[in-house]
Amino acid sequence: MQANLSPAPSVSEVPDRQVMTQLQESPIFREYQQAFEATTDLPLVLRHAGSFQAPLAASKKINPFCALMATSNRSCAACLQLQQKVEDSATVEPTTMECFAGLCESAVPIRTGDKVLGYLQTGQVLLHPPTEEQFQQTTRQLDEWKLDVDKQKLEKAYFGTRVITKAQYDSMLRLVAIFGQHLSALSNQIVIKESTAESPVISRARQYIADHQSEDLSLAQVARACNMSEFYFCKVFKKATGLTFTDYLARVRVETVKQLLLNPHTRISEAAFEAGFQSLSQFNRVFHRIEGESPTVHRERLHGSK
C-alpha cells in the first residue's frame, strides 16, 4: 500500500526523528487524525519517541482539565512521567495507564523491525463517571504541589471530562492500533524510497533490483547492470542508501510479501517464493528481523487466525 510521502533522503541521512517527521506530515496521517478526532471526539497525536512535549498538546481536542494542568510545571512533570511510563511499556503492543487524576492515556508504538520510532497517542478520558471523592483526592495532590489554579474552573473541567465505557475505549484504541501497523509499514517504505538527490547509477540499481527481485539475484548481476565493479558498487550503494545490497534486497522482498499477503487467499510460502526468497527458513529469519514479528503473526494481524 503506497502513501503520498515526500521523497526521503538516503537512509544514512535519515535519523529516526526524520522518518517520524515524514509520517507526521504525510496526508494519510493528517486525514486519519482529522477523521478519528471528528468521529470519537478524542485527541490523537503522532510523536517522536522520547519527546518532552506535554501529552497530546498538539491536538485541538486536548482535554480542558489537562490543558489547565499543563500550566503548572509540577503537574506537567507528572504528566511527562506518566508518558515515559507508557512509552516504557508500549514497546510491542498498545498500553493504557491512568494519571494521578484517574484519566486514561494510551500509546501505540510505531516500529520498524525491533526499533520503536514513535507513538500514536490518545486518551485523556475517564472510564467511569467522576466522583466528588476523586476530585477531592486530585485537589489534595495539587495542593501538595502548590498549584495555583482556579479551583472553580478546574472542577468544571474535571467533571466535564469525557466518560466512555472500557469496551468503547478498547474499540477506539483498536482502530488506532490498526492504523499504527500501517504507519509502521510506511516507515519501512521510507527506508527504501528513492532519494531526489540520488545519482542515476543508484536509481538504475534500484530499478534493476525491483525488476529482478523475484530471481536468484546477486550483487555481481546488479553491479554489471550498472557497469561497475562489485567492490565499487558496494561502496557507492551503501553510501547512497545506508544499507548493504543484501539488506536492501531483503527489505524490498519483505515489502513485496506484505503486499501479497493483503490477499487473504495467498499462502505465506507462495508469497515468500514469489518475492524471491530461496527458502522458508531464510524468509522467516529475514522477515522477523525487519518487521519484528513472524510472518504468521503478521498475517493474523491482517486477517485474523485461520
C-alpha positions in Angstrom: 0.0 0.0 0.0 1.6 3.2 -1.1 1.3 6.6 0.6 1.8 10.1 -0.7 5.0 10.7 1.3 7.5 13.4 0.3 10.7 11.8 -1.1 13.2 10.7 1.6 16.9 11.4 1.6 19.2 8.3 1.8 18.9 6.2 4.9 22.4 7.2 6.1 21.0 10.8 6.3 17.6 9.9 7.8 17.6 9.5 11.6 14.5 8.1 13.3 13.2 11.6 14.1 13.2 12.5 10.4 11.3 9.4 9.5 8.7 10.2 12.1 8.5 13.8 10.8 7.7 12.5 7.3 5.0 10.4 8.8 3.6 13.3 10.8 3.5 15.5 7.7 2.0 12.8 5.4 -1.5 13.3 4.1 -2.6 9.8 5.2 -1.8 10.7 8.9 -3.4 14.1 8.7 -6.6 12.7 7.2 -6.8 9.8 9.7 -6.2 12.2 12.6 -9.0 14.5 11.4 -11.4 11.6 10.8 -10.6 9.9 14.1 -10.9 13.1 16.2 -14.2 14.1 14.4 -15.7 10.7 15.0 -14.6 9.9 18.5 -14.1 13.4 19.9 -10.8 12.1 21.3 -7.4 13.7 20.7 -4.9 11.8 18.5 -1.2 12.8 18.0 1.8 11.1 16.4 5.0 12.0 18.3 8.7 11.0 18.4 9.9 8.5 21.0 11.4 10.4 23.9 9.5 13.6 23.2 9.3 16.0 26.1 6.2 17.7 24.7 3.2 17.7 27.1 1.0 14.7 26.3 -1.5 15.4 23.4 -0.6 19.1 23.4 -0.5 19.1 19.6 -4.2 18.2 19.3 -7.1 20.6 19.2 -9.1 18.0 21.1 -7.0 18.2 24.3 -9.0 17.8 27.5 -9.6 21.2 29.1 -8.7 19.7 32.5 -5.4 18.5 31.1 -4.8 21.9 29.5 -5.2 23.5 32.9 -2.7 21.0 34.4 -0.2 21.9 31.7 0.1 25.5 33.1 2.0 24.2 36.1 5.5 22.8 36.0 4.8 20.3 38.7 1.6 18.8 37.2 3.2 19.0 33.7 6.2 17.0 35.1 3.7 14.4 36.5 2.1 14.0 33.0 5.5 13.6 31.4 6.5 11.0 33.9 3.3 9.1 33.1 4.1 9.5 29.4 7.5 8.0 30.0 6.0 5.0 31.8 3.6 4.5 28.9 6.5 4.6 26.5 8.5 2.1 28.5 5.5 -0.3 28.5 4.3 0.2 24.9 7.2 -1.4 23.1 5.2 -4.0 21.1 1.5 -3.6 21.9 -0.7 -0.6 22.8 -0.5 0.4 26.5 -3.0 2.3 28.7 -2.3 3.9 32.1 -4.1 6.2 34.5 -2.8 9.5 35.6 -2.9 10.8 39.2 -6.4 12.3 38.4 -7.8 9.0 37.1 -7.7 9.9 33.4 -6.6 7.2 30.9 -3.9 7.8 28.3 -2.8 5.2 25.7 0.1 4.8 23.3 0.5 2.6 20.2 4.2 2.0 19.2 5.3 2.8 15.6 8.0 0.3 14.8 10.5 -0.7 12.1 11.8 -4.1 12.9 12.6 -4.2 16.6 13.1 -0.4 16.9 10.3 1.9 18.2 10.4 5.2 16.3 7.5 6.9 18.0 3.9 6.6 19.2 0.3 7.2 18.3 -1.2 8.7 21.4 -4.8 9.2 22.5 -6.9 9.3 25.7 -7.5 11.9 28.4 -10.8 10.2 29.2 -12.5 8.7 32.2 -13.7 5.1 32.1 -16.1 5.7 35.0 -18.2 8.8 35.9 -16.1 11.2 38.1 -17.0 11.4 41.8 -16.6 14.1 44.3 -14.2 11.9 46.3 -11.9 11.5 43.2 -11.9 15.3 42.6 -11.0 15.9 46.3 -8.1 13.5 46.0 -6.9 15.3 42.9 -7.1 18.7 44.5 -5.2 17.5 47.6 -2.4 16.4 45.3 -2.5 19.7 43.6 -2.3 21.5 46.9 0.8 19.5 47.8 2.3 20.7 44.6 1.2 24.2 45.5 -0.5 24.5 42.1 -2.1 28.0 41.7 -5.2 27.3 39.6 -8.8 28.5 39.6 -10.5 25.6 41.5 -13.9 26.5 40.1 -12.6 26.2 36.5 -10.7 23.1 37.5 -13.8 21.4 38.9 -15.9 22.3 35.9 -13.2 20.9 33.6 -12.8 17.7 35.6 -16.5 16.9 35.8 -16.8 17.8 32.1 -14.2 15.2 31.1 -15.4 12.7 28.5 -16.6 9.5 30.0 -16.8 6.3 27.9 -17.1 2.6 28.7 -14.0 0.5 28.7 -15.4 -1.6 25.8 -15.9 1.6 23.8 -12.4 2.8 24.6 -10.8 -0.5 23.8 -12.6 -0.4 20.4 -11.3 3.1 19.7 -7.8 2.0 20.7 -8.0 -0.9 18.4 -8.7 1.5 15.5 -5.5 3.4 16.4 -3.5 0.2 16.7 -4.6 -1.0 13.2 -3.5 2.4 11.8 -0.3 2.1 13.8 0.5 -1.1 11.9 0.1 0.8 8.6 2.4 3.6 9.7 5.0 1.0 10.8 4.8 -0.4 7.3 5.2 3.1 5.8 8.3 3.7 7.9 9.9 0.7 6.3 8.9 2.0 2.8 10.6 5.3 3.6 13.8 3.4 4.2 13.8 2.0 0.7 12.3 5.1 -1.0 14.3 6.7 -3.7 16.1 10.0 -2.9 15.6 13.0 -5.1 19.3 13.9 -4.9 20.3 10.3 -5.8 22.7 9.6 -8.7 21.5 8.0 -11.9 23.6 4.9 -11.1 21.8 4.3 -7.8 18.4 4.9 -9.5 19.3 2.3 -12.1 20.4 -0.1 -9.4 17.1 0.3 -7.5 15.1 -0.2 -10.7 17.1 -3.3 -11.7 16.6 -4.8 -8.2 12.8 -4.0 -8.3 12.6 -5.7 -11.8 14.6 -8.8 -10.8 13.9 -9.3 -7.1 11.9 -12.5 -7.7 15.0 -14.1 -9.3 18.1 -15.5 -7.6 19.6 -12.0 -7.8 23.3 -11.5 -6.9 25.4 -8.5 -6.2 27.5 -9.3 -9.3 24.5 -9.1 -11.6 23.4 -5.6 -10.3 27.0 -4.3 -10.4 27.3 -5.5 -14.1 23.9 -3.8 -14.9 25.4 -0.6 -13.5 28.7 -1.0 -15.4 30.6 -1.0 -12.1 33.0 -3.4 -10.3 31.4 -5.2 -7.3 33.8 -3.5 -4.9 33.0 0.0 -6.1 29.3 -0.7 -6.4 29.1 -1.9 -2.8 30.8 1.3 -1.6 28.6 3.6 -3.7 25.4 1.8 -2.9 26.0 1.7 0.9 26.9 5.4 0.9 23.7 6.3 -1.0 21.2 4.1 0.8 22.7 3.4 4.1 22.2 -0.3 3.5 24.2 -3.1 2.2 23.0 -4.7 -1.1 21.8 -7.8 0.8 19.8 -5.8 3.4 18.3 -3.6 0.8 17.2 -6.6 -1.3 15.7 -8.2 1.8 13.7 -5.2 2.6 12.3 -4.9 -1.0 11.3 -8.6 -0.9 9.7 -8.3 2.5 7.6 -5.3 1.3 6.5 -7.4 -1.7 5.5 -10.3 0.6 3.4 -7.9 2.8 1.6 -6.6 -0.3 0.9 -10.2 -1.5 -0.4 -11.1 1.9 -3.1 -8.4 1.7 -4.9 -11.1 -0.3 -6.3 -13.5 2.4 -6.1 -16.4 -0.1 -2.3 -16.1 -0.6 -0.2 -18.6 1.4 2.8 -17.3 3.2 5.1 -19.8 1.4 3.7 -18.7 -2.0 4.3 -15.0 -1.2 7.8 -15.7 0.0 8.9 -17.6 -3.1 7.2 -15.2 -5.4 9.1 -12.3 -3.8 12.4 -14.1 -4.4 13.2 -15.8 -1.1 15.0 -19.1 -1.8 14.0 -20.9 1.4 11.3 -20.6 4.1 13.8 -20.7 6.9 15.7 -17.8 5.3 12.5 -15.9 4.7 11.2 -16.4 8.3 14.5 -15.2 9.7 14.7 -12.1 7.5 11.0 -11.2 7.9 11.3 -11.3 11.7 14.5 -9.2 11.7 12.9 -6.5 9.6 9.3 -6.5 10.9 9.9 -7.5 14.5 7.3 -10.3 14.2 6.9 -13.6 12.4 5.1 -13.8 9.0 2.3 -15.9 10.7 1.7 -13.2 13.4 1.7 -10.5 10.7 -0.9 -12.4 8.6 -3.1 -13.0 11.7 -2.9 -9.3 12.5 -4.2 -8.6 8.9 -6.9 -11.2 8.6 -7.3 -12.9 12.0 -6.5 -16.5 12.9 -7.4 -19.1 10.3 
